[in-house]
Amino acid sequence: MDSLTALLEGFATALQPQYLLYALFGVFIGTAVGVLPGIGPAMTVALLLPLTYSLDPTGALIVFAGIYYGGMYGGSTTSILLNTPGESASIVTALEGNRMAKAGRGAAALATAAIGSFVAGTAATLALTFLAPGISKLAVQLGPADYFALIVVAFLTVGALLGSSVPRGLVSLGLGLLLGLVGTEVLSGQQRYTFGIPSLADGIDVVIIAVGLFALGETLYVASRLRHGAVRVIPVTKGWRSWMTRSDWSRSWRPWLRGTAIGFPIGTIPAGGADVATFLSYAAERKLAKGDARAEFGRGAIEGVAGPEAANNAAAAGVLVPLLTLGLPTTATAAIIISAFQSYGIRPGPMLFENQSGLVWALIASLYIGNVMLLVLNLPLVGMWVKVLRIPRPYLYAGILAFAGLGAYALHFNVFDTVTLLVVGLVGFFMRRYGYPVAPMVVGGILGPMAEEQLRKSMAISQGDLAYLVHSPFAIVAYSTLAVIIVLGIWLKRRKAKLEATPTLVPTAAIAAIEDRERETSGRRGNSGRDAE
């Protein structure tokens, strides 16, 4: 009952006119971002971080949550109509959705994706509503050694499981930890890794790291992989009320529920997030399909769109459980949202539900409201998103780079921040170019100082005894769980790789990376002879 009362109070805040406008702005921008190939919610949240400092914390976080959910919704549109996933979690949707569109059933594919996203998002938000407060109450009892164990779990799982290579993920994490050490050491007051530059005495702002890696570096990388030429989009039939037949509804509602059940628990652990959840959901639907439905897989089965899209959005809500209750990010976007909290002096974690209960419940209430808004934006207004797909890419990416530079300068009105942004962005570009994931680097920069603080507290309490770090039952369970999560995560990634390699999933090898699919799409437009930008 306490959760329901707090949720009602959250709705009282979230339904205020200004917060409704913030939610609408967030889901609108998030959907537009999800539609555009190569631009994900992590990049957009990072880009808007410096530009939302004029908002109060509740308004800013409602905007970012709307972007997060909207990005998950919008990715299905470009996957279905262009066969180019707008973000990585929508890769699976392209397998069956684009074939449905080519067969003249693009409207049905878009409808089942939108409705399935709404069903899964609402159900998973309900689970978040009732799970998060209980986890938070348990987490309040944790000591410094216990919290340090949790951060170690986050370090190793995110470093090992985000990206295709464990060593490269750990290298990225190490770079983030190094950036987190730059600045003035708290206890001694000594500067470290500042090279005598006064502007580095306070450290490198996490916002600069996030914007540099996800906005500047990612934009340079994606733009360098795209080709010239107009975008060719499969047309969608009008009359959205008749998009789904009775048969479509009958074949979709079970995959929606199964996708929710698969996506939410995977989203709560750092085991690959929505990417893994969508592949597992697709595999489950293929195995459970019977008769004619089984024969349609590979040629446009509606179950292959409904299940993965539900899993995608359920995983997005699951990610918020460890984010809000423990302060641990399990995806790139979650890491950026943590930096948004920190920019307002708020630390996500065990005390968040007590110290900032009004903000948290308003945020959760806004997720329900945002889901309804997204359903409206993604059904009758789909024609608008089709037009967004035709925006010339040079204008789009030039605008992103300009906003990134202006946002970095607006942080402290310091030219050095802009130079730092450029350096970090170039590092991010070369990391993406050579296959190093950038998310662990952001996680290291955010959680590194927190880990140092908890380690110092533990050593002060134990007078330097390292055994104190594993003295509590919780710490022992955390380190044991770490081994289980890593093994489970590696198994899930291998399972995903096997699914990608299955002949019936062709051309998944070509869409394993968004930029490769964009290049292939451009080639089909007759531009294969042109050089990449």
C-alpha positions as CSV (number, residue, x, y, z in Angstrom):
1,M,0.0,0.0,0.0
2,D,2.9,2.4,0.7
3,S,4.0,2.0,-2.9
4,L,0.5,2.7,-4.2
5,T,0.2,5.8,-2.1
6,A,3.6,7.1,-3.1
7,L,2.8,6.3,-6.8
8,L,-0.5,8.3,-6.6
9,E,1.5,11.2,-5.1
10,G,3.9,10.8,-8.0
11,F,1.0,11.1,-10.5
12,A,-0.1,14.2,-8.7
13,T,3.3,15.7,-9.6
14,A,3.7,14.2,-13.0
15,L,0.3,15.3,-14.2
16,Q,1.1,19.0,-13.6
17,P,1.0,20.8,-17.0
18,Q,4.8,21.6,-17.1
19,Y,5.8,18.0,-16.4
20,L,3.3,16.7,-19.0
21,L,5.0,19.0,-21.5
22,Y,8.4,17.7,-20.4
23,A,7.2,14.1,-20.8
24,L,5.8,14.9,-24.2
25,F,9.0,16.6,-25.3
26,G,11.1,13.6,-24.1
27,V,9.1,10.9,-25.8
28,F,8.8,13.0,-29.0
29,I,12.6,13.5,-29.2
30,G,13.3,10.0,-28.1
31,T,11.0,8.5,-30.8
32,A,12.6,10.8,-33.5
33,V,16.1,9.7,-32.3
34,G,15.1,6.0,-32.3
35,V,13.8,6.4,-35.9
36,L,17.1,7.8,-37.2
37,P,19.7,5.1,-38.0
38,G,22.9,5.2,-35.9
39,I,21.6,7.6,-33.3
40,G,20.5,6.0,-30.0
41,P,19.0,7.2,-26.8
42,A,22.4,7.3,-25.0
43,M,23.7,9.8,-27.6
44,T,20.6,12.0,-27.2
45,V,20.6,12.0,-23.4
46,A,24.3,12.9,-23.5
47,L,23.7,15.6,-26.0
48,L,20.9,17.2,-24.0
49,L,22.6,16.9,-20.6
50,P,24.2,20.4,-20.7
51,L,21.1,22.0,-22.2
52,T,18.7,20.9,-19.4
53,Y,20.5,22.6,-16.5
54,S,17.8,25.3,-16.4
55,L,15.2,22.7,-15.6
56,D,14.5,21.5,-12.1
57,P,15.7,17.9,-11.3
58,T,12.3,16.3,-11.7
59,G,11.6,18.0,-15.1
60,A,15.1,17.0,-16.4
61,L,14.8,13.4,-15.4
62,I,11.3,13.1,-16.8
63,V,12.7,14.4,-20.1
64,F,15.5,11.8,-20.0
65,A,13.2,8.9,-19.1
66,G,11.0,9.9,-22.0
67,I,13.9,9.9,-24.4
68,Y,15.0,6.5,-23.1
69,Y,11.5,4.9,-23.6
70,G,10.9,6.8,-26.9
71,G,14.2,5.6,-28.3
72,M,13.1,2.0,-27.6
73,Y,9.8,2.6,-29.4
74,G,11.2,4.5,-32.4
75,G,13.8,2.0,-33.4
76,S,11.1,-0.4,-34.8
77,T,10.0,2.1,-37.4
78,T,13.3,2.3,-39.3
79,S,13.9,-1.4,-38.9
80,I,10.5,-2.2,-40.5
81,L,10.4,0.4,-43.2
82,L,14.1,0.8,-44.1
83,N,15.7,-2.5,-42.8
84,T,18.1,-0.3,-40.9
85,P,17.9,-0.6,-37.1
86,G,17.7,2.9,-35.5
87,E,19.5,1.4,-32.4
88,S,21.0,-2.0,-31.7
89,A,18.1,-3.4,-29.7
90,S,15.9,-3.1,-32.9
91,I,18.1,-5.3,-35.0
92,V,15.9,-8.4,-34.5
93,T,12.8,-6.5,-35.5
94,A,14.3,-5.9,-38.9
95,L,14.4,-9.7,-39.6
96,E,10.6,-10.2,-39.8
97,G,9.3,-6.7,-39.8
98,N,11.0,-5.6,-43.1
99,R,9.8,-8.7,-44.8
100,M,6.3,-7.9,-43.7
101,A,6.7,-4.4,-45.1
102,K,7.9,-5.7,-48.4
103,A,4.9,-8.0,-48.5
104,G,2.5,-5.0,-48.0
105,R,2.0,-5.7,-44.3
106,G,4.2,-2.9,-42.9
107,A,1.2,-1.3,-41.2
108,A,0.5,-4.5,-39.2
109,A,4.2,-4.8,-38.3
110,L,4.3,-1.2,-37.0
111,A,1.0,-1.7,-35.1
112,T,2.1,-4.9,-33.3
113,A,5.4,-3.3,-32.5
114,A,3.8,-0.1,-31.0
115,I,1.1,-2.0,-29.1
116,G,3.5,-4.6,-27.8
117,S,5.9,-1.9,-26.6
118,F,3.0,-0.3,-24.8
119,V,1.9,-3.6,-23.1
120,A,5.4,-4.6,-22.2
121,G,6.4,-1.1,-21.0
122,T,3.4,-0.8,-18.8
123,A,3.7,-4.3,-17.3
124,A,7.5,-3.8,-16.7
125,T,6.9,-0.4,-15.1
126,L,4.4,-2.1,-12.7
127,A,7.1,-4.6,-11.7
128,L,9.5,-1.7,-11.2
129,T,6.9,0.0,-9.0
130,F,6.6,-2.9,-6.6
131,L,10.1,-4.3,-6.7
132,A,12.2,-1.1,-6.4
133,P,11.1,0.1,-2.9
134,G,11.7,-3.4,-1.4
135,I,15.2,-3.6,-2.9
136,S,15.9,-0.1,-1.7
137,K,15.0,-0.9,1.9
138,L,17.3,-3.9,1.9
139,A,20.1,-1.8,0.3
140,V,19.9,0.9,3.0
141,Q,21.4,-1.7,5.4
142,L,24.6,-2.1,3.4
143,G,28.0,-0.9,4.8
144,P,30.9,0.5,2.9
145,A,32.4,-2.9,2.1
146,D,29.1,-4.2,0.8
147,Y,28.6,-1.2,-1.4
148,F,32.2,-1.6,-2.7
149,A,31.4,-5.2,-3.6
150,L,28.4,-4.0,-5.6
151,I,30.5,-1.5,-7.5
152,V,33.1,-4.2,-8.2
153,V,30.2,-6.4,-9.6
154,A,29.1,-3.5,-11.8
155,F,32.7,-2.9,-13.0
156,L,33.5,-6.4,-14.0
157,T,30.1,-7.3,-15.5
158,V,29.8,-4.1,-17.5
159,G,33.4,-4.4,-18.6
160,A,33.1,-8.0,-19.5
161,L,29.6,-8.1,-21.1
162,L,29.3,-4.8,-22.9
163,G,31.0,-5.3,-26.3
164,S,32.1,-8.3,-28.2
165,S,35.4,-8.8,-26.5
166,V,36.0,-9.1,-22.7
167,P,39.6,-7.8,-22.8
168,R,38.6,-4.8,-24.9
169,G,35.7,-4.1,-22.5
170,L,38.1,-4.2,-19.5
171,V,40.5,-1.8,-21.3
172,S,37.7,0.6,-21.9
173,L,36.7,0.3,-18.2
174,G,40.4,1.0,-17.2
175,L,40.4,4.2,-19.3
176,G,37.3,5.3,-17.5
177,L,38.8,4.7,-14.1
178,L,41.8,6.6,-15.1
179,L,39.7,9.6,-16.1
180,G,37.8,9.3,-12.8
181,L,41.1,9.8,-10.9
182,V,42.0,13.1,-12.5
183,G,41.7,16.0,-10.2
184,T,42.3,16.7,-6.5
185,E,42.5,13.8,-4.1
186,V,40.0,14.3,-1.3
187,L,42.0,13.3,1.8
188,S,45.4,14.7,1.1
189,G,44.4,17.6,-1.1
190,Q,47.1,16.6,-3.7
191,Q,46.4,17.0,-7.4
192,R,46.9,13.9,-9.5
193,Y,47.1,13.5,-13.3
194,T,46.4,17.2,-13.9
195,F,49.8,17.9,-15.6
196,G,49.8,21.3,-14.0
197,I,46.6,22.4,-15.8
198,P,44.4,24.4,-13.4
199,S,41.2,23.5,-15.3
200,L,41.8,19.8,-14.4
201,A,42.1,20.5,-10.7
202,D,38.4,19.7,-10.2
203,G,38.5,16.6,-12.5
204,I,37.0,16.0,-15.8
205,D,33.2,16.5,-15.8
206,V,31.3,13.3,-16.4
207,V,29.1,15.2,-18.8
208,I,32.1,16.0,-21.0
209,I,33.1,12.3,-21.1
210,A,29.5,11.3,-21.9
211,V,28.9,13.9,-24.6
212,G,32.4,13.3,-26.1
213,L,32.0,9.5,-26.4
214,F,28.4,9.2,-27.3
215,A,27.6,12.4,-29.2
216,L,30.9,13.5,-30.8
217,G,32.7,10.2,-31.1
218,E,29.6,8.2,-32.2
219,T,28.5,10.8,-34.7
220,L,32.0,10.9,-36.3
221,Y,32.0,7.1,-36.5
222,V,28.5,6.7,-37.9
223,A,28.9,9.6,-40.4
224,S,32.2,8.1,-41.6
225,R,30.4,4.8,-42.4
226,L,27.4,6.2,-44.3
227,R,27.0,6.7,-48.0
228,H,25.5,9.5,-50.1
229,G,22.0,9.1,-51.7
230,A,18.4,9.6,-50.9
231,V,16.8,7.2,-48.4
232,R,14.2,4.9,-49.9
233,V,11.4,4.0,-47.5
234,I,8.7,1.4,-48.0
235,P,5.3,3.1,-48.1
236,V,2.7,2.4,-45.4
237,T,-1.0,2.0,-46.1
238,K,-3.3,4.6,-44.6
239,G,-6.2,3.9,-42.3
240,W,-4.3,2.8,-39.2
241,R,-7.5,1.6,-37.4
242,S,-7.6,-1.4,-39.8
243,W,-3.9,-2.2,-39.7
244,M,-4.2,-5.3,-37.5
245,T,-6.7,-8.1,-38.3
246,R,-8.3,-10.5,-35.7
247,S,-5.7,-13.0,-36.7
248,D,-2.9,-10.6,-36.1
249,W,-4.3,-9.8,-32.6
250,S,-4.6,-13.5,-31.8
251,R,-1.0,-14.2,-32.9
252,S,0.5,-11.2,-31.2
253,W,-0.8,-11.1,-27.6
254,R,1.0,-14.2,-26.4
255,P,4.4,-13.0,-27.8
256,W,3.8,-9.7,-26.1
257,L,3.5,-11.4,-22.7
258,R,6.4,-13.8,-23.3
259,G,8.6,-11.0,-24.5
260,T,7.8,-9.0,-21.3
261,A,8.6,-12.1,-19.1
262,I,12.0,-12.5,-20.9
263,G,13.0,-8.9,-21.2
264,F,12.4,-7.5,-17.7
265,P,14.6,-9.9,-15.7
266,I,17.4,-9.7,-18.2
267,G,17.2,-5.9,-18.0
268,T,17.8,-6.0,-14.3
269,I,21.1,-7.7,-14.5
270,P,24.2,-6.6,-16.5
271,A,24.0,-9.4,-19.0
272,G,23.6,-7.6,-22.3
273,G,20.4,-5.6,-21.8
274,A,17.8,-5.3,-24.5
275,D,20.0,-6.7,-27.2
276,V,20.2,-10.1,-25.7
277,A,16.6,-10.0,-24.6
278,T,15.3,-9.4,-28.1
279,F,17.3,-12.3,-29.6
280,L,16.2,-14.7,-26.9
281,S,12.6,-13.6,-27.4
282,Y,12.9,-14.2,-31.2
283,A,14.4,-17.6,-30.6
284,A,11.5,-18.5,-28.2
285,E,8.9,-17.5,-30.7
286,R,10.5,-19.5,-33.5
287,K,10.5,-22.6,-31.3
288,L,6.9,-22.2,-30.0
289,A,5.5,-21.4,-33.5
290,K,3.4,-24.1,-35.0
291,G,2.0,-24.9,-38.5
292,D,1.7,-22.0,-40.9
293,A,3.2,-19.6,-38.4
294,R,6.4,-21.6,-38.2
295,A,6.7,-21.7,-41.9
296,E,6.3,-17.8,-42.0
297,F,9.5,-17.3,-40.0
298,G,12.1,-15.9,-42.3
299,R,9.4,-14.6,-44.6
300,G,7.5,-12.1,-42.3
301,A,6.1,-13.7,-39.2
302,I,4.2,-11.2,-37.0
303,E,5.3,-13.1,-33.9
304,G,8.9,-12.3,-34.8
305,V,8.1,-8.6,-34.4
306,A,5.7,-8.7,-31.4
307,G,7.9,-10.7,-29.1
308,P,11.2,-8.9,-29.6
309,E,9.6,-5.5,-29.4
310,A,8.0,-6.4,-26.1
311,A,11.2,-7.8,-24.7
312,N,13.0,-4.6,-25.8
313,N,10.8,-2.3,-23.8
314,A,10.5,-4.6,-20.8
315,A,14.3,-4.7,-20.6
316,A,14.3,-0.9,-20.7
317,A,12.2,-0.8,-17.5
318,G,14.2,-3.5,-15.9
319,V,17.4,-1.4,-16.3
320,L,15.9,1.2,-14.0
321,V,15.7,-1.3,-11.1
322,P,19.4,-1.4,-10.3
323,L,19.8,2.2,-11.4
324,L,17.4,3.6,-8.9
325,T,17.9,1.2,-6.0
326,L,21.7,0.6,-6.1
327,G,23.0,3.3,-8.3
328,L,24.4,0.7,-10.7
329,P,24.1,1.2,-14.5
330,T,23.7,-1.9,-16.7
331,T,23.5,-0.1,-20.1
332,A,25.1,2.9,-21.7
333,T,22.0,5.0,-21.4
334,A,21.7,4.1,-17.7
335,A,25.2,5.3,-17.2
336,I,24.3,8.7,-18.8
337,I,21.2,9.0,-16.7
338,I,23.3,8.5,-13.6
339,S,25.5,11.4,-14.7
340,A,22.3,13.4,-15.0
341,F,21.4,12.6,-11.4
342,Q,24.9,13.6,-10.3
343,S,24.8,16.9,-12.2
344,Y,22.0,17.9,-9.8
345,G,23.8,16.6,-6.7
346,I,21.6,13.5,-6.4
347,R,23.2,10.1,-6.0
348,P,21.1,7.1,-7.1
349,G,21.2,4.3,-4.6
350,P,19.7,2.9,-1.4
351,M,18.8,6.3,0.1
352,L,17.2,7.7,-3.0
353,F,13.7,6.5,-2.2
354,E,14.0,8.1,1.3
355,N,15.9,11.3,0.5
356,Q,14.3,12.1,-2.9
357,S,11.0,10.1,-2.8
358,G,9.0,12.8,-4.5
359,L,11.4,12.9,-7.4
360,V,11.6,9.1,-7.8
361,W,7.8,8.5,-7.7
362,A,7.2,11.4,-10.1
363,L,9.7,9.8,-12.5
364,I,8.0,6.4,-12.2
365,A,4.6,7.9,-12.7
366,S,5.9,9.7,-15.8
367,L,6.8,6.3,-17.3
368,Y,3.2,5.3,-17.3
369,I,2.2,8.6,-18.8
370,G,5.0,8.4,-21.4
371,N,3.8,4.9,-22.5
372,V,0.4,6.3,-23.3
373,M,1.9,9.2,-25.2
374,L,4.2,6.9,-27.1
375,L,1.3,4.8,-28.2
376,V,-0.4,7.9,-29.7
377,L,2.9,9.0,-31.4
378,N,3.6,5.6,-32.9
379,L,0.3,4.7,-34.4
380,P,-1.6,7.6,-36.0
381,L,1.5,9.7,-36.5
382,V,3.6,7.1,-38.2
383,G,3.6,9.1,-41.4
384,M,5.5,11.9,-39.7
385,W,8.3,9.5,-38.7
386,V,8.6,8.3,-42.2
387,K,9.3,11.9,-43.3
388,V,12.0,12.1,-40.5
389,L,13.8,9.2,-42.2
390,R,14.4,11.4,-45.2
391,I,16.3,14.1,-43.4
392,P,19.7,14.6,-45.2
393,R,22.4,13.0,-43.1
394,P,25.0,15.7,-43.5
395,Y,22.6,18.3,-42.0
396,L,21.7,15.9,-39.2
397,Y,25.2,15.1,-38.1
398,A,26.5,18.6,-38.5
399,G,23.7,19.7,-36.2
400,I,24.6,17.1,-33.6
401,L,28.3,18.2,-33.6
402,A,27.3,21.8,-33.2
403,F,25.0,21.1,-30.2
404,A,27.7,19.0,-28.6
405,G,30.2,21.8,-28.8
406,L,27.8,24.4,-27.5
407,G,26.6,22.2,-24.7
408,A,30.2,21.5,-23.5
409,Y,31.1,25.2,-23.6
410,A,27.8,26.1,-21.7
411,L,28.8,23.8,-18.7
412,H,31.4,26.3,-17.3
413,F,31.8,28.7,-20.2
414,N,35.3,27.5,-20.5
415,V,37.1,26.9,-23.8
416,F,39.2,24.1,-22.2
417,D,36.0,22.0,-21.8
418,T,35.4,22.2,-25.5
419,V,39.0,21.1,-26.2
420,T,38.6,18.3,-23.7
421,L,35.4,17.3,-25.5
422,L,37.2,17.2,-28.8
423,V,40.0,15.0,-27.4
424,V,37.5,12.6,-25.7
425,G,35.4,12.5,-28.9
426,L,38.4,11.5,-31.0
427,V,39.3,8.8,-28.5
428,G,35.7,7.6,-28.7
429,F,35.9,7.6,-32.5
430,F,39.0,5.4,-32.6
431,M,37.6,3.1,-29.9
432,R,34.5,2.5,-32.0
433,R,36.7,2.1,-35.1
434,Y,38.7,-0.7,-33.5
435,G,35.9,-2.4,-31.7
436,Y,36.3,-1.1,-28.1
437,P,33.0,-0.5,-26.4
438,V,32.6,3.0,-25.0
439,A,30.0,2.3,-22.3
440,P,32.4,0.8,-19.8
441,M,34.5,3.9,-20.1
442,V,31.6,6.1,-19.0
443,V,30.7,3.6,-16.2
444,G,34.3,3.7,-15.0
445,G,34.4,7.5,-15.0
446,I,31.1,7.6,-13.0
447,L,31.6,4.8,-10.5
448,G,35.4,5.1,-10.1
449,P,35.3,8.0,-7.6
450,M,32.4,6.2,-5.7
451,A,34.4,3.0,-5.5
452,E,37.4,4.9,-4.1
453,E,35.3,6.6,-1.5
454,Q,33.8,3.3,-0.3
455,L,37.1,1.6,-0.3
456,R,38.7,4.3,1.8
457,K,35.8,4.2,4.3
458,S,36.2,0.4,4.5
459,M,40.0,0.7,5.1
460,A,39.5,3.4,7.7
461,I,36.9,1.2,9.6
462,S,39.1,-1.9,9.5
463,Q,42.4,-0.1,10.0
464,G,43.8,-1.4,6.7
465,D,42.6,-5.0,7.0
466,L,41.7,-6.2,3.5
467,A,39.8,-9.1,4.9
468,Y,37.1,-6.6,6.0
469,L,36.1,-6.3,2.3
470,V,34.7,-9.9,2.4
471,H,33.7,-10.2,6.0
472,S,29.9,-9.7,5.6
473,P,27.5,-12.4,4.2
474,F,26.3,-9.8,1.7
475,A,29.8,-9.2,0.2
476,I,30.4,-12.9,-0.1
477,V,27.0,-13.4,-1.9
478,A,27.8,-10.4,-4.1
479,Y,31.2,-11.8,-5.2
480,S,29.6,-15.2,-5.7
481,T,26.9,-13.7,-7.8
482,L,29.5,-11.9,-9.8
483,A,30.9,-15.2,-11.0
484,V,27.4,-16.4,-11.8
485,I,26.4,-13.2,-13.7
486,I,29.6,-13.3,-15.8
487,V,29.1,-17.0,-16.7
488,L,25.4,-16.4,-17.5
489,G,26.2,-13.3,-19.5
490,I,28.8,-15.0,-21.6
491,W,26.4,-17.9,-22.2
492,L,23.7,-15.5,-23.3
493,K,26.0,-13.7,-25.7
494,R,27.1,-17.0,-27.2
495,R,23.5,-18.0,-27.5
496,K,22.9,-14.7,-29.3
497,A,25.9,-15.4,-31.6
498,K,24.5,-18.8,-32.5
499,L,21.2,-17.3,-33.4
500,E,22.8,-14.7,-35.6
501,A,24.7,-17.5,-37.4
502,T,21.6,-19.6,-38.0
503,P,20.9,-19.9,-41.7
504,T,17.2,-19.1,-41.2
505,L,18.2,-15.7,-39.8
506,V,20.0,-14.5,-42.9
507,P,20.8,-11.6,-43.3
508,T,21.6,-11.1,-39.6
509,A,25.3,-11.3,-40.3
510,A,24.8,-8.1,-42.4
511,I,22.8,-6.3,-39.7
512,A,24.9,-7.3,-36.7
513,A,26.2,-3.7,-36.9
514,I,24.0,-0.7,-37.7
515,E,26.5,0.9,-40.0
516,D,27.0,-2.2,-42.1
517,R,23.3,-2.4,-42.7
518,E,23.2,1.2,-43.7
519,R,25.9,0.6,-46.2
520,E,24.1,-2.4,-47.6
521,T,20.9,-0.5,-47.9
522,S,22.6,2.3,-49.7
523,G,24.2,-0.3,-52.0
524,R,20.7,-1.6,-52.9
525,R,19.8,1.9,-53.9
526,G,22.4,1.8,-56.7
527,N,25.1,3.7,-54.9
528,S,27.5,0.8,-54.2
529,G,30.1,2.4,-56.4
530,R,30.4,5.5,-54.3
531,D,33.0,6.0,-51.7
532,A,32.0,6.1,-48.0
533,E,32.0,9.5,-46.3
